[in-house]
């Protein structure tokens, strides 16, 4: 857990647990990586939207938003006297925009977003309570190619910012529920079996599964490398809806193998934690040696646009990247090229340096020792007349 932080020498700078200041150069690095991700997403036709930080509670927590209700800060709007929520996740907001303001836009509708979210509490893997999200939503298509596009796009975006060794775990969060429905277990037995599968506890699955124990154990054993997992799933006798999900997974895997043959893919057909509102193929992104997931996504049901009934939905899929984890997976930002401009330096020369990619730090007063002043201000170079001089390390 991140402890409350106090800046050195700042007696009044105590921050709540899970919140922290982001300082140079990390703040600029996050902004640059976020922008590069958005550029990659936009190149695939995803148009950016910008939802508000606060919304009325009844709209923010409707549909997919219900899953993050326990993590949502609430406050009373002094203007309308209605309860408002501070977003804990941006996906429900984008789904709302698609159903309302963009309800009559042509489908499939491709949207992307970037922004900060705030949660009531952190987790063991993500103790941060405020962090940035970047993601996309694709609404109006139920095609397997839409699922494949999500996985492909998430991988491509992360690779574009320099991430290597990416691993993607594909999940079928509705399969176990379908199997349990067919088994007709009592509510208590169903909960026990579901919990055993979540823990990947084979002994408990065998004990609580009853007639379905062998099938549930086979699903549990199918987790692992994608090709081996698909081979195991093909050999199982599954209910029709579960079989359809396996066939969709095969179609998505075939497309990904054609488009990104080097992508490392695994499958876990029993995982559903974190996918509570997902209605089909889902995925989680990981990087070697990095705490927590880089992001996750999957298929869900979004509310339809104007003119539809309250219960009508349209197929949707998307993913969200968690920038705190993404940044941990990337190399530290390079040291910027900073040059100190003594007081009175030629403005045209300064303009030329900035145009060439230099960061210029202007002296505001004459200095008897410009070289020492340059070092004090963390500049590796000094403009000496018209000449650019590199400073030796002490």
Secondary structure, 3 states (H helix, E strand, C coil): CCCCCCCCCCCCCCCCCCCCCCCCCHHHHHHHHHHHHHHHHHCCCCEECCCCCEEEHHHHCCHHHHHHHHHCEEEECCCCCCEEEECCCCHHHHHHHHHCCCCCCCCCEEEEEEEEEECCCCCCCCCCCEEEEEEEEEECCCCHHHHHHHHHHHHHHHHHCCCCCCEEEEEECCHHHHHHHHHCCCHHHHHHHHHHHHCCCHHHHHHHCHHHHHHHHHHHHCCEEHHHHHHHHHCCCCCHHHHHHHHHHHHHHHHHHHHCCCCEEEEECCCCCCCCCCCCEEEEEECCCCCCCCEEEEEEEEECCCCCCCCCEEEEEEEEEEHHHHHHHCCCCCCCCEEEECCCCCHHHHHHHHHCCCEEEECCCCCCCHHHHHHHCCCCEEEECCEEEECCCC
